[in-house]
Amino acid sequence: MTHQQRPSLALAPSVNTTTVVTTTTTTTTYAPIQLPPLPPPAEPKDPREYPLLHAKFPSSIKRFPLVFPNGSRATFRDGTDGEGDLDEEEPIPSGKGWTMVRPDSTGSSSKVVGLVEAVERYGRKRSHGTDNMMEGVEPTTERETHTPPRKKARATHLPPITTLNAAAPPSPLPSPHGSPPPQPIWLSAPPSGASSPQPQAPLQPDLALTTLLTLPSLLSHFTSLPQPLQSHFLLTLLRHSPLPVLRTLHSILTPTLARDFLTLLPPELASHVLSFLPYSTVVRASRVSKAWRVIIDSDPVLWSDLLKSTKIWFGGVTERAFAHSIFARRRLNIPPTPKTLPLSHPYKMLFKSRQLTRTRWVDNENPKHRSFPAHGSSVVTCLLLSHGRIISASDDHSIHVYSPLTGELLQMLDGHEGGVWALAACKDTLVSGSTDRTVRIWNLATGRCTHIFGGHTSTVRCLAIVKPEWIEIEGDSGVITREKWPKRSVIVTGSRDHSLRVWTLPRPGDPEYRCYGADDSEADPADEDADDNPYHKMHLEGHDHAVRALAARGRTLVSGSYDCTVRIWDIVTGECKWVLVGHTQKVYSVVLDIYRQIACSGSMDGTVRVWNLRTGQCQHTLTGHTSLVGLLGLSPSHLVSAAADSTLRIWDPESGELRHTLAAHTGAITCFQHDEFKVLSGSDGTLKMWNVRDGTVVRDLLTGIQGVWQVVFEGRWCVAASNRNPATVLDVWDFGTDEDEWIGEPPSGFYDDDTEEEDEGEEIEQADVDAMDQDLEVEVSEESAEPEEPQECARESSQPLAAEVEDVPMERVEGIRASKWAPPSKPSGHQRNRTVLGEPSSRAISHPVDGIPSRLPPINETPTRPRIRQKQRR
C-alpha cells in the first residue's frame, strides 16, 4: 500500500423520518472521509522486553526463490542485517564450458526483492481484481434495501481511490467470505460544487479504525504468500513482540507441536533407542505415559538385553521356562476382559524378580521372621515350598502342611507306618515315599490320600515327578529332532531293594487305587504284585545295592547307588543306557542337566564326577573334599558340593575349575540350597548365607541352635527346620516388602502353571510344569541304623556326616537332600581325561567291574527296613 493510495471510508446517507400528518423523507449524503495514514512502525529497542529482537533468521527463509502470480520470478533476500546483504550474490558453481543453473533460474539472473516489495507484488493482482482493501467488512441489511441491483464494475468506472466500501456503519467483525465488489454509491444527484456544504459526518475516523480496517486485507494477503515468505513475515512480527505475547504463543504452540517420537518410530528402532539406556532410566521412562509404558513393558529384546547387561541372564533355559510359566498362568487365570494396559512381557517380570532376589536378601537386614514348633522333637527329613505352602515330612511318620504367612498348621497327612524320607509336589498333588515301603499320593486341596502303591520291598529312599517337556532326540541317522517326553507325567521311585520303579502320576479324578495290605495292618505291602496296579509302568533292575539318589528329566533317569555306580536309564523303554563306573565308594547324590547332556555324582570317596551322557565318559573328576560328598546342587552357572568335612565348594560346571571354598562351618554340612546369587547352608548350630559369586559370608540367619535339618528358599521366602533342644522348630523369613511384585523361581526350573493338552492324539502335559523340583531328590537323614554301624542314631543327623570313613553310612545325617536342587542346569565342557568309560548296556551288569565285587551285602543287611523279610518279590 502506497501513500498515494491511503484507505478512505465511505459513509452511507443517513435517513430521518418524521411522521406528522404526512411522511417526509430527508436523505443526506456525505462525502467520503479520508482515513489518516498509518504511521511508520516504531522500532523496539529493549531486548529484555522483546527477546526475539535480534534473533537470526534460519538460512532457509533468508534467501529463497519466488514466483509471482503473473509468472515473473525473483529471489527473496532478507535485508534487515544491512543493505549489503541484498546485493550479495552467492557464487555460482561453474567450470570450463559449464555453469550450474539453479532450478529457479531461467538462465538469466533474477531480480532480488525484499519483504515489502514481495508482499505488495503478491497482493497486486488481488487488488486489481477486487480493489477492496476492506474485504470482510459486512454491509448492513438496511443499506442493501436502498441500493439498486449491482452491475458488473469496470475499470473505467472505478473512482480515483479504489478502496471504498458501501457499508454504513462498518461492522467491526470481518466476514470470512468478503464483501461484494464496490459499486457507485451516489444514491441521489451527485453533489455539485455550488451546492450547500455537506453535513458533518456522524463518525470521525481515527488511527484505531484505520488499523482495524486493514487487518482483513493483511490476513488475505498473508494466506496468499508462499510458505517461506509466511515464515519470514511471522518471524518479523515475533521480533517486534514483547515477552508476554511470546509466552502466550508458547503456551499454545508447545502442546500443539509436541510429537511423541517413541510412538512414531517402528518397534525395532524404538527398541534400539531404548537399548542405550540403563535400566533405572528405562524404568523412569516407562512412567512418562501409557504409550511409553506399553512400548517398554512389552519389548522382549529390551528386557533380555538388560538381563544380560546386568549379568542376571543365565543361558536362556531358565528364562524361557519362566516366560512359558507366566503365559500359562495368564491363560488359566486371567479372564478375557479388556485391560487398560497390555500385560508386561515375562522378561520384564523376570528382570524385576531377579533384581529383588539379588538386592533384598542382602540389603534387607531385618526381614520378617517367625518361628513355630513342628513335629514335636522328631527329625524333619524333607522340606518343600510349593504354591504358598510349607510341606514338611518327618521320621515320626507324618507330613504337615503350614502357611508361611501365619505359621498355622493347615493339614496333617497321616497314613504312613514308617518315617517319610522322600517328597515331591506338583500343583495340588503330593507324592511321598516311606520306610513302610509304600508310595502314597495325596490331594493337598482336600488332605486325602487317594492312591497307595506297593511293590518295593524296602525303604523308598528317593523319588521324583517327571513332567513332559521338549527334548532333543538324535536319531540313527544323526538327525536331531525335538520331541515331548514323557507323554504323561510319571513318578520314579528308588528303593533300598536295589531297584527303581516307574509309575503313572494319577490325575485329579482318576480312579483311586490302594495296594494290597494298605488297609490291613497285618498284611505286608511288599507282597503286592505291582503288575496288578494299573498305574505301574516298569521295574528297573540292575543296581547291586540300595538306590540312594536319583534325578530325572524328559526321558532320562540318573540313579546313584551304594554299589558305587551311576546308571543312566531311558524311562520310556526301561533300557539301561550306561553304567558309569569310577567312584570307589558309595554314591550319595546325583544331579542332571539334560540340556548339556551331563550328570554329576557325589560319593563317599570325597570326589565329584561329571559324566557325559552322550558317550558315558567321565569328563571331570573334582577333588578337594576330604570326606563324604553327600549333597550336590546344579544351576546354570554353578555346581555346588557339600561334604562331611564341613566345607562347601563351588565349581565351574563347564571347565571343572574350583571357584570358591566355603569354609566357616565347624561340623558336617547337613543341608544347603543355592541359586545364581547365594548359598544357604546348615550345619551344627548355624544357618549361613554366602555370596555365591565371591564366596564370602553375607550373614548368619540362625545361631546358637542344636542343628539344622533342612533349608529351602524360593523368591522372597526362606524356611529352615532346626533342632532346638529338644523341640523341632520351623523358621520362616520374608525378605520382601508389601510393595514388591516378586515371582520366585523354583530351584529346579520347573513350574506348575500349565495344563495338559492334546498333542498328536495323545494327552500330554506342558513341559514346564513342575513347581518343586527342589524335591526331585529329597535327600535327608535316614532314620534306621545299620546293625554293623551302631554308632548311627536316627536323631543325630549331623554326627554320621562328620565321619570320614566308609563305614559310616551317613544315612540319616548326611541328611542333605542329595539332589533336591538337581535338575536343570548347565554343567561341564572340557575333559580332563580322568575318565572311566562306562559300559553301555540294555540289561543289568552283574560281573565285577574295576575291582568292585559283583555281590554286595544283601538287602536285609542294609539299614532301611523296620523289619527284615526273608522273601522278596520283584
Secondary structure as the mmCIF struct_conf table of DSSP 4:
data_model
#
loop_
_struct_conf.conf_type_id
_struct_conf.id
_struct_conf.beg_label_comp_id
_struct_conf.beg_label_asym_id
_struct_conf.beg_label_seq_id
_struct_conf.end_label_comp_id
_struct_conf.end_label_asym_id
_struct_conf.end_label_seq_id
HELX_RH_3T_P HELX_RH_3T_P1 HIS A 3 GLN A 5
STRN STRN1 SER A 8 LEU A 9
HELX_LH_PP_P HELX_LH_PP_P1 ALA A 10 PRO A 13
STRN STRN2 SER A 14 THR A 19
BEND BEND1 VAL A 20 THR A 22
STRN STRN3 THR A 23 THR A 28
HELX_LH_PP_P HELX_LH_PP_P2 ALA A 31 PRO A 32
STRN STRN4 ILE A 33 GLN A 34
HELX_LH_PP_P HELX_LH_PP_P3 LEU A 35 PRO A 44
TURN_TY1_P TURN_TY1_P1 PRO A 47 GLU A 49
TURN_TY1_P TURN_TY1_P2 PRO A 51 HIS A 54
HELX_LH_PP_P HELX_LH_PP_P4 ALA A 55 PRO A 58
HELX_RH_3T_P HELX_RH_3T_P2 SER A 59 ILE A 61
TURN_TY1_P TURN_TY1_P3 LYS A 62 LYS A 62
STRN STRN5 ARG A 63 VAL A 67
TURN_TY1_P TURN_TY1_P4 PRO A 69 ASN A 70
BEND BEND2 GLY A 71 GLY A 71
STRN STRN6 ARG A 73 ARG A 77
TURN_TY1_P TURN_TY1_P5 THR A 80 ASP A 81
HELX_RH_AL_P HELX_RH_AL_P1 GLU A 83 ASP A 87
HELX_LH_PP_P HELX_LH_PP_P5 GLU A 90 PRO A 93
STRN STRN7 SER A 94 GLY A 95
TURN_TY1_P TURN_TY1_P6 LYS A 96 GLY A 97
STRN STRN8 TRP A 98 THR A 99
TURN_TY1_P TURN_TY1_P7 PRO A 103 ASP A 104
BEND BEND3 GLY A 107 SER A 108
HELX_LH_PP_P HELX_LH_PP_P6 SER A 109 SER A 110
STRN STRN9 LYS A 111 VAL A 113
HELX_RH_AL_P HELX_RH_AL_P2 LEU A 115 THR A 130
TURN_TY1_P TURN_TY1_P8 MET A 133 GLY A 136
STRN STRN10 VAL A 137 VAL A 137
HELX_LH_PP_P HELX_LH_PP_P7 GLU A 138 THR A 140
HELX_RH_AL_P HELX_RH_AL_P3 THR A 141 HIS A 146
BEND BEND4 THR A 147 THR A 147
HELX_LH_PP_P HELX_LH_PP_P8 PRO A 148 ARG A 150
HELX_RH_3T_P HELX_RH_3T_P3 ALA A 155 HIS A 157
BEND BEND5 PRO A 160 ILE A 161
BEND BEND6 ALA A 168 PRO A 169
HELX_LH_PP_P HELX_LH_PP_P9 PRO A 170 SER A 171
BEND BEND7 PRO A 172 LEU A 173
STRN STRN11 PRO A 174 PRO A 174
TURN_TY1_P TURN_TY1_P9 PRO A 176 HIS A 177
HELX_LH_PP_P HELX_LH_PP_P10 PRO A 180 PRO A 182
BEND BEND8 SER A 188 ALA A 189
HELX_LH_PP_P HELX_LH_PP_P11 PRO A 190 SER A 192
TURN_TY1_P TURN_TY1_P10 GLY A 193 ALA A 194
BEND BEND9 SER A 195 SER A 195
HELX_LH_PP_P HELX_LH_PP_P12 SER A 196 ALA A 201
BEND BEND10 PRO A 202 PRO A 202
HELX_RH_AL_P HELX_RH_AL_P4 LEU A 207 THR A 223
TURN_TY1_P TURN_TY1_P11 SER A 224 SER A 224
BEND BEND11 LEU A 225 LEU A 225
HELX_RH_AL_P HELX_RH_AL_P5 GLN A 227 ARG A 239
TURN_TY1_P TURN_TY1_P12 HIS A 240 HIS A 240
HELX_RH_AL_P HELX_RH_AL_P6 LEU A 243 LEU A 257
HELX_RH_AL_P HELX_RH_AL_P7 PHE A 261 LEU A 264
BEND BEND12 LEU A 265 LEU A 265
HELX_RH_AL_P HELX_RH_AL_P8 PRO A 267 LEU A 274
TURN_TY1_P TURN_TY1_P13 SER A 275 PHE A 276
BEND BEND13 LEU A 277 LEU A 277
HELX_RH_AL_P HELX_RH_AL_P9 TYR A 279 ALA A 285
TURN_TY1_P TURN_TY1_P14 SER A 286 ARG A 287
BEND BEND14 VAL A 288 VAL A 288
HELX_RH_AL_P HELX_RH_AL_P10 LYS A 290 ASP A 297
TURN_TY1_P TURN_TY1_P15 SER A 298 SER A 298
HELX_RH_AL_P HELX_RH_AL_P11 PRO A 300 SER A 309
TURN_TY1_P TURN_TY1_P16 THR A 310 LYS A 311
BEND BEND15 GLY A 315 GLY A 316
HELX_RH_AL_P HELX_RH_AL_P12 VAL A 317 ASN A 333
BEND BEND16 ILE A 334 ILE A 334
BEND BEND17 PRO A 336 PRO A 336
BEND BEND18 THR A 340 LEU A 341
HELX_LH_PP_P HELX_LH_PP_P13 PRO A 342 HIS A 345
HELX_RH_AL_P HELX_RH_AL_P13 PRO A 346 ASP A 363
BEND BEND19 GLU A 365 ASN A 366
STRN STRN12 LYS A 368 PRO A 373
BEND BEND20 HIS A 375 HIS A 375
TURN_TY1_P TURN_TY1_P17 GLY A 376 SER A 377
STRN STRN13 VAL A 380 SER A 386
TURN_TY1_P TURN_TY1_P18 HIS A 387 GLY A 388
STRN STRN14 ARG A 389 SER A 394
TURN_TY1_P TURN_TY1_P19 ASP A 395 ASP A 396
BEND BEND21 HIS A 397 HIS A 397
STRN STRN15 ILE A 399 TYR A 402
TURN_TY1_P TURN_TY1_P20 PRO A 404 THR A 406
STRN STRN16 LEU A 409 LEU A 413
BEND BEND22 GLU A 417 GLY A 418
STRN STRN17 VAL A 420 CYS A 426
TURN_TY1_P TURN_TY1_P21 LYS A 427 ASP A 428
STRN STRN18 THR A 429 SER A 434
TURN_TY1_P TURN_TY1_P22 THR A 435 ASP A 436
BEND BEND23 ARG A 437 ARG A 437
STRN STRN19 VAL A 439 ASN A 443
TURN_TY1_P TURN_TY1_P23 LEU A 444 GLY A 447
STRN STRN20 ARG A 448 PHE A 453
BEND BEND24 THR A 457 SER A 458
STRN STRN21 VAL A 460 VAL A 466
STRN STRN22 GLU A 469 GLU A 474
TURN_TY1_P TURN_TY1_P24 ASP A 476 SER A 477
BEND BEND25 GLY A 478 GLY A 478
STRN STRN23 ILE A 480 TRP A 485
BEND BEND26 PRO A 486 ARG A 488
STRN STRN24 VAL A 490 SER A 495
TURN_TY1_P TURN_TY1_P25 ARG A 496 ASP A 497
BEND BEND27 HIS A 498 HIS A 498
STRN STRN25 LEU A 500 THR A 504
HELX_LH_PP_P HELX_LH_PP_P14 LEU A 505 ARG A 507
TURN_TY1_P TURN_TY1_P26 PRO A 508 GLY A 509
BEND BEND28 ASP A 510 ASP A 510
HELX_LH_PP_P HELX_LH_PP_P15 PRO A 511 GLU A 512
STRN STRN26 TYR A 513 ARG A 514
TURN_TY1_P TURN_TY1_P27 TYR A 516 ASP A 519
TURN_TY1_P TURN_TY1_P28 SER A 521 GLU A 522
BEND BEND29 ALA A 523 ALA A 523
HELX_RH_3T_P HELX_RH_3T_P4 PRO A 525 ASP A 527
HELX_RH_3T_P HELX_RH_3T_P5 ALA A 530 ASP A 532
TURN_TY1_P TURN_TY1_P29 PRO A 534 TYR A 535
STRN STRN27 HIS A 536 LEU A 540
BEND BEND30 ASP A 544 HIS A 545
STRN STRN28 VAL A 547 ARG A 553
TURN_TY1_P TURN_TY1_P30 GLY A 554 ARG A 555
STRN STRN29 THR A 556 SER A 561
TURN_TY1_P TURN_TY1_P31 TYR A 562 ASP A 563
BEND BEND31 CYS A 564 CYS A 564
STRN STRN30 THR A 565 ASP A 570
TURN_TY1_P TURN_TY1_P32 ILE A 571 THR A 573
STRN STRN31 CYS A 576 VAL A 581
BEND BEND32 THR A 584 GLN A 585
STRN STRN32 VAL A 587 ASP A 593
TURN_TY1_P TURN_TY1_P33 ILE A 594 GLN A 597
STRN STRN33 ILE A 598 SER A 603
TURN_TY1_P TURN_TY1_P34 MET A 604 ASP A 605
BEND BEND33 GLY A 606 GLY A 606
STRN STRN34 VAL A 608 ASN A 612
TURN_TY1_P TURN_TY1_P35 LEU A 613 THR A 615
STRN STRN35 CYS A 618 LEU A 622
BEND BEND34 THR A 626 SER A 627
STRN STRN36 VAL A 629 LEU A 634
BEND BEND35 PRO A 636 SER A 637
STRN STRN37 LEU A 639 ALA A 643
TURN_TY1_P TURN_TY1_P36 ALA A 644 ASP A 645
BEND BEND36 SER A 646 SER A 646
STRN STRN38 LEU A 648 TRP A 651
TURN_TY1_P TURN_TY1_P37 PRO A 653 SER A 655
STRN STRN39 LEU A 658 LEU A 662
BEND BEND37 THR A 666 GLY A 667
STRN STRN40 CYS A 671 HIS A 674
BEND BEND38 GLU A 676 PHE A 677
STRN STRN41 LYS A 678 GLY A 682
BEND BEND39 ASP A 684 GLY A 685
STRN STRN42 LEU A 687 ASN A 691
TURN_TY1_P TURN_TY1_P38 VAL A 692 ASP A 694
STRN STRN43 VAL A 697 LEU A 702
BEND BEND40 GLY A 704 GLN A 706
STRN STRN44 GLY A 707 GLU A 714
TURN_TY1_P TURN_TY1_P39 GLY A 715 ARG A 716
STRN STRN45 TRP A 717 ARG A 724
TURN_TY1_P TURN_TY1_P40 ASN A 725 PRO A 726
STRN STRN46 ALA A 727 ASP A 734
TURN_TY1_P TURN_TY1_P41 ASP A 738 GLU A 739
TURN_TY1_P TURN_TY1_P42 PRO A 747 SER A 748
BEND BEND41 GLY A 749 GLY A 749
BEND BEND42 ASP A 752 ASP A 752
STRN STRN47 GLU A 756 ASP A 759
TURN_TY1_P TURN_TY1_P43 GLU A 760 GLY A 761
STRN STRN48 GLU A 762 GLU A 765
TURN_TY1_P TURN_TY1_P44 ALA A 767 ASP A 768
TURN_TY1_P TURN_TY1_P45 ALA A 771 ALA A 771
STRN STRN49 MET A 772 MET A 772
HELX_RH_3T_P HELX_RH_3T_P6 ASP A 773 ASP A 775
TURN_TY1_P TURN_TY1_P46 LEU A 776 GLU A 777
BEND BEND43 SER A 784 SER A 784
TURN_TY1_P TURN_TY1_P47 PRO A 787 GLU A 788
TURN_TY1_P TURN_TY1_P48 PRO A 790 GLN A 791
TURN_TY1_P TURN_TY1_P49 ALA A 794 ARG A 795
TURN_TY1_P TURN_TY1_P50 SER A 797 SER A 797
HELX_RH_AL_P HELX_RH_AL_P14 SER A 798 ALA A 802
BEND BEND44 VAL A 805 VAL A 805
TURN_TY1_P TURN_TY1_P51 GLU A 806 ASP A 807
TURN_TY1_P TURN_TY1_P52 GLU A 811 VAL A 813
BEND BEND45 GLU A 814 GLU A 814
BEND BEND46 ILE A 816 ILE A 816
TURN_TY1_P TURN_TY1_P53 ALA A 818 LYS A 820
STRN STRN50 TRP A 821 TRP A 821
BEND BEND47 PRO A 823 PRO A 824
BEND BEND48 HIS A 830 HIS A 830
BEND BEND49 ASN A 833 ASN A 833
STRN STRN51 GLU A 839 GLU A 839
BEND BEND50 SER A 842 ARG A 843
BEND BEND51 HIS A 847 HIS A 847
STRN STRN52 VAL A 849 VAL A 849
TURN_TY1_P TURN_TY1_P54 ASP A 850 GLY A 851
STRN STRN53 ILE A 852 ILE A 852
BEND BEND52 SER A 854 SER A 854
HELX_LH_PP_P HELX_LH_PP_P16 LEU A 856 PRO A 858
HELX_RH_3T_P HELX_RH_3T_P7 ILE A 859 GLU A 861
BEND BEND53 THR A 862 THR A 862
TURN_TY1_P TURN_TY1_P55 PRO A 863 THR A 864
BEND BEND54 PRO A 866 ARG A 867
BEND BEND55 GLN A 870 GLN A 870
#
